[in-house]
Amino acid sequence: MITLLNKISLYNTFGVDNFNSIEGAINNMAPSMVEYYLSDLSQDAEDIYLNKREIENSLFIGDYSLYIDYNDNIYLELDNIENSSYETASFW
């Protein structure tokens, strides 16, 4: 799932002025708070297509990935946890 984020809301949430400063802000926060903020930012956004050839920079945070394209649009991708299986396969 990929969503287009509101850049101003993202920057205000993490207290930064640009995309390159987000990683430093995230490193000073508890991982659970970072995931909560990213999840909250993506609640009202709708899924969108992202041409990955247009990505200028990216940041990977656990199950989340942040991308900025050459037009300064910021996207949030959430790894689809529903498709991954954490169960041990049966030997039978």
Buried (B, 14 or more C-beta within 10 A) or exposed (E): EBBBBEBEBBBEBBEBEEBEEBBEBBEEBEEEEBBEBBEEBBEEBEEEEBEEEEBEBEBEBEBBBBBBBEEEBBBBBBEEEEEEEEEEEEEE
